[in-house]
Amino acid sequence: MSGDKGSLEPQPNPSYPMTDNRTRKENVTLTERLSRGSITCVLNGAAGSNRAHQASDRIADLFAQHGAQARIVLSGGGDEVTALARQGIAENTNLVVAAGGDGTINGVAAALIGTKTALGVLPLGTLNHFAKDLKIPLELEAAVANIFTGRVTQIDVGEVNGRPFLNNSSLGIYPFIVRQREKQQSKGRGKWVAFAEAAWHALLRYSPLYVNLQMDGQHEIADETPFVFIGNNRYQLSGLHIGERASLDAGKLWVYRAPRATRTKLLRLAIQAFVGQESPSDLEMFDTEEFWIGAKGRRLSVATDGEVAVLNTPLHYRSLPRALGVIVPSHDDLQPAI
């Protein structure tokens, strides 16, 4: 195949200013950051719910115990999360904190990519993959304390058609299950019950995709697949740390493509993806900094950090090296920011 990507390569359309953060040094301590300006905390929760207000009061009290005053804003989710984070930056906030699950953290991070504003994380979701991989405490009190005692490290961000993701992106059966799960949850089902019912619907109704994966302008994979999973850096696929990432700053996307499968095997792969546990014997894998996915359809449902959007094809994936500053524990085993 020639080096011309042809119709698979979209025209550049950057969603945010980017700089090469591999050489940017972090010389400002967190104490200095917090003493210079305000803190904005974007909390996931319906503005009128008692639970959201109780969480807001608790977070405000914990920040006050550390001698800081945080402006806590409640978000209903979606694009509102990113808009509130951008508003905080416009008001000269020195630190933006995401309080919620991986979807909320993704939304806040989208406003901070390529900026000097650091991201604080209060993991209040169900799975909290991002916080676990960065060794951020899962208990609220400890997570707030980490914002004041931790350090800033630069991590990579994945991107598809201008949409960032911190954990992973996927297409095929998983976005189908996510959409079905949302429908079930809107009927009052619990999250895990909704997932089980959605997975059953997927088993009965889902049909595989025919996709064309292209990278480096030279190598191409075209085949039918039920599932493509793209990780922001490599996921461990075996051993005690299965589903975890040892590094978030290697500058690579890890692409896992499932071969043709029976419906039962396909369902197992989707469940493993939901909990971050893919089996290496079932997947074709490669790593890259950038690649494209073409498909027969002009639009595809794509999941990014558990949120689903319909995007135009071809899908353009790339890694944004060390594009986001995140506060992590000072004693963790990640490489220091450089």
C-alpha positions in Angstrom: 0.0 0.0 0.0 1.3 3.5 -0.8 2.0 6.2 1.8 -1.0 8.2 0.8 -3.8 7.8 3.4 -6.3 9.1 0.8 -9.9 9.4 2.1 -8.9 8.0 5.5 -7.1 11.1 6.6 -9.3 14.0 7.8 -8.3 17.6 7.5 -6.7 19.1 10.7 -9.3 20.6 13.0 -7.7 21.1 16.5 -10.1 21.4 19.3 -7.7 23.1 21.7 -4.3 24.7 21.7 -1.5 22.1 22.1 2.1 22.5 23.2 4.8 19.9 23.5 4.8 19.2 27.2 7.6 16.6 27.1 10.1 19.3 27.9 8.0 21.6 30.1 9.2 21.6 33.7 6.9 21.8 36.7 8.7 24.1 39.2 5.8 25.5 41.2 4.7 23.7 44.3 1.1 22.9 45.0 1.1 25.1 48.1 2.2 28.1 46.0 -0.4 27.3 43.3 -3.2 27.2 45.9 -2.0 30.4 47.7 -2.0 32.4 44.4 -5.5 31.9 43.3 -8.9 30.2 43.6 -10.0 26.6 43.3 -13.0 25.5 41.2 -14.5 22.1 41.9 -16.9 20.7 39.3 -19.2 18.2 41.1 -21.3 15.7 39.2 -24.9 15.8 40.4 -28.3 17.3 39.6 -28.3 20.8 40.9 -31.6 20.3 42.8 -30.8 17.0 44.5 -30.3 16.8 48.2 -27.5 14.2 47.7 -25.5 16.7 45.5 -25.9 19.5 48.0 -24.8 17.2 50.8 -21.7 16.2 48.8 -21.0 19.8 48.0 -21.1 20.8 51.6 -18.9 17.9 52.6 -16.3 18.8 50.0 -16.3 22.5 50.9 -15.7 21.5 54.6 -12.8 19.3 53.7 -11.1 22.0 51.7 -11.7 24.4 54.5 -9.9 22.0 56.9 -6.8 22.5 54.7 -7.1 26.3 54.8 -8.5 26.7 51.3 -11.8 27.9 49.9 -13.2 26.1 46.9 -16.0 27.3 44.6 -18.1 24.2 44.1 -20.3 24.1 41.0 -22.9 21.4 40.3 -23.1 19.9 36.9 -25.8 17.7 35.3 -23.1 16.1 33.1 -22.3 16.1 29.4 -20.9 19.3 27.8 -21.9 21.3 30.9 -18.9 19.8 32.8 -16.4 21.1 30.3 -18.1 24.5 30.1 -18.0 24.9 33.9 -14.3 24.0 33.9 -13.5 26.5 31.1 -15.4 29.1 33.0 -13.2 28.5 36.0 -10.1 28.9 33.9 -11.5 32.2 32.5 -11.9 33.4 36.0 -8.2 32.8 36.7 -8.7 29.6 38.7 -5.3 28.1 39.5 -6.7 24.6 40.1 -9.8 22.8 38.7 -11.0 19.7 40.6 -13.2 17.0 39.1 -15.5 15.4 41.6 -17.3 12.4 40.1 -16.7 9.3 37.9 -14.5 8.9 34.9 -16.9 10.7 32.6 -16.9 13.8 34.8 -13.1 13.7 35.1 -12.9 13.4 31.3 -15.2 16.4 30.9 -13.1 18.6 33.2 -9.8 17.4 31.6 -11.1 18.4 28.2 -10.9 22.1 29.3 -7.4 21.8 30.8 -5.6 20.0 28.0 -2.6 22.1 26.8 -3.0 24.6 29.6 -1.0 25.3 32.7 -3.9 24.6 35.0 -3.6 21.4 36.9 -6.4 18.8 37.4 -7.4 17.6 40.9 -9.4 14.4 41.2 -12.0 13.4 43.7 -13.1 9.9 42.5 -16.8 9.5 43.3 -17.7 7.1 40.6 -18.4 3.3 40.5 -15.2 2.0 38.9 -12.8 5.0 39.1 -10.3 3.5 36.6 -8.4 6.8 36.1 -7.8 7.4 39.9 -6.8 3.8 40.4 -4.1 3.9 37.7 -2.7 7.1 39.1 -2.8 5.8 42.7 -5.1 8.6 43.7 -6.9 7.7 47.0 -10.5 6.5 46.5 -11.7 7.8 50.0 -12.9 11.4 49.8 -11.0 12.7 52.8 -7.7 11.2 51.5 -8.4 12.4 47.9 -8.9 16.0 49.1 -5.7 15.8 51.2 -3.8 14.5 48.1 -4.6 17.8 46.4 -2.6 19.6 49.0 0.2 17.1 49.6 0.7 15.6 46.1 2.6 16.7 43.1 1.8 17.6 39.5 2.7 15.1 36.8 2.2 15.3 33.1 0.2 12.5 31.5 -0.8 11.6 27.9 -4.3 12.1 26.5 -5.9 10.1 23.8 -8.0 11.8 21.2 -10.5 10.7 18.5 -11.9 13.3 16.1 -11.0 16.0 18.6 -12.7 14.3 21.5 -10.2 13.5 24.4 -10.1 10.3 26.4 -8.0 9.6 29.5 -8.7 5.9 29.8 -9.9 4.3 26.6 -12.1 4.5 23.6 -14.0 1.8 21.8 -16.4 1.0 19.0 -18.6 -2.0 18.2 -20.5 -3.9 20.8 -19.4 -1.8 23.8 -20.9 1.5 22.8 -24.1 -0.4 21.9 -24.2 -1.8 25.5 -23.6 1.6 27.0 -26.5 3.2 25.1 -28.8 0.3 26.1 -27.6 0.6 29.7 -28.5 4.3 29.7 -32.0 3.4 28.5 -32.4 0.9 31.3 -31.1 3.3 33.9 -33.6 5.9 32.8 -36.3 3.4 33.8 -34.9 3.3 37.3 -32.7 0.2 37.0 -29.5 0.1 39.1 -26.2 0.4 37.2 -25.2 -3.3 37.3 -28.7 -4.6 36.6 -29.0 -2.1 33.7 -25.6 -3.4 32.4 -26.8 -7.0 32.5 -30.0 -6.2 30.7 -28.1 -4.1 28.1 -25.6 -6.9 27.5 -28.5 -9.4 26.9 -30.0 -7.0 24.3 -26.6 -6.7 22.7 -26.3 -10.5 22.5 -29.6 -10.7 20.7 -29.4 -7.7 18.4 -25.9 -6.6 17.7 -24.2 -7.2 14.4 -20.4 -6.8 13.8 -18.6 -4.0 12.0 -16.4 -4.1 8.9 -13.5 -1.7 9.7 -10.3 -0.6 8.0 -7.5 0.3 10.4 -4.6 2.3 8.9 -1.4 3.5 10.6 1.8 5.2 9.4 0.4 5.5 5.9 1.9 2.0 5.2 0.1 -0.7 7.2 -3.6 -1.5 6.9 -5.9 -4.0 8.6 -9.3 -4.6 7.0 -11.7 -7.1 8.5 -15.0 -7.8 10.2 -14.8 -7.3 14.0 -17.3 -7.1 16.9 -15.1 -4.8 18.9 -12.1 -2.4 18.7 -10.6 -1.1 22.0 -8.1 1.8 22.1 -6.2 2.4 25.4 -4.5 5.6 26.4 -1.2 3.7 27.0 -0.9 0.0 27.5 -3.3 -2.0 29.7 -2.0 -5.0 31.6 -3.7 -8.1 30.2 -2.6 -10.8 32.7 -1.4 -11.3 36.2 -2.4 -9.6 39.5 -2.6 -6.1 37.8 -4.9 -7.1 34.9 -6.8 -4.1 33.7 -4.4 -1.5 35.1 -1.8 0.7 33.4 1.7 0.9 34.6 2.4 4.2 32.8 0.3 7.0 31.4 3.2 8.9 29.8 4.7 6.6 27.2 3.1 8.5 24.3 1.4 5.5 22.8 -2.1 4.3 22.0 -2.6 0.6 22.4 -5.1 -0.9 20.0 -6.9 -4.1 20.6 -9.1 -5.6 17.8 -11.3 -8.6 18.5 -11.5 -11.3 15.8 -14.8 -12.7 14.6 -16.6 -14.4 17.4 -19.7 -16.3 18.4 -22.3 -14.3 20.3 -21.4 -15.9 23.6 -17.7 -15.1 23.2 -18.5 -11.6 22.0 -20.5 -11.0 25.2 -17.6 -12.2 27.3 -15.3 -9.8 25.5 -17.6 -6.9 26.2 -17.9 -7.7 29.9 -14.1 -8.0 30.2 -13.8 -4.6 28.5 -16.3 -3.0 30.9 -14.2 -4.0 33.9 -10.9 -3.4 32.0 -9.8 -7.0 31.6 -9.2 -8.0 28.0 -7.7 -11.5 27.3 -4.5 -11.4 25.2 -5.3 -14.7 23.5 -8.5 -13.2 22.1 -7.2 -9.9 20.7 -5.0 -8.6 18.0 -2.8 -5.8 19.4 -0.5 -3.1 18.2 0.8 0.2 19.6 1.0 3.5 17.7 1.0 7.2 18.1 -1.7 7.9 15.5 -4.0 5.9 13.3 -7.3 6.0 11.3 -10.4 3.8 11.3 -12.6 3.7 8.2 -15.9 1.9 8.0 -18.7 1.2 5.6 -21.0 3.6 7.4 -20.5 7.4 7.4 -21.1 7.6 11.2 -20.2 5.3 14.1 -21.1 5.2 17.7 -17.8 5.7 19.7 -17.3 5.4 23.4 -14.8 7.6 25.2 -14.3 7.0 29.0 -17.8 5.5 29.2 -19.6 8.2 27.3 -21.0 7.6 23.8 -21.1 10.0 20.8 -21.8 9.5 17.1 -18.8 10.6 15.1 -18.1 10.9 11.4 -15.8 8.5 9.7 -12.9 8.1 9.2 -12.1 8.2 12.9 -8.7 9.9 13.5 -7.0 8.7 16.7 -3.8 10.2 18.1 -1.9 10.4 21.3 -1.3 13.9 22.9 2.0 13.3 24.8 2.0 14.7 28.4 -0.7 17.2 27.5 -2.4 17.2 30.9 -1.1 18.0 34.4 -2.7 15.9 37.2 -2.1 16.0 40.9 -1.0 12.5 42.1 0.4 11.3 45.4 3.9 12.4 46.0 4.9 8.9 47.1 3.5 7.1 44.1 5.6 5.1 41.6 4.9 7.1 38.5 7.8 8.9 36.8 8.2 12.5 37.9 7.0 15.2 35.5 9.8 16.7 33.4 
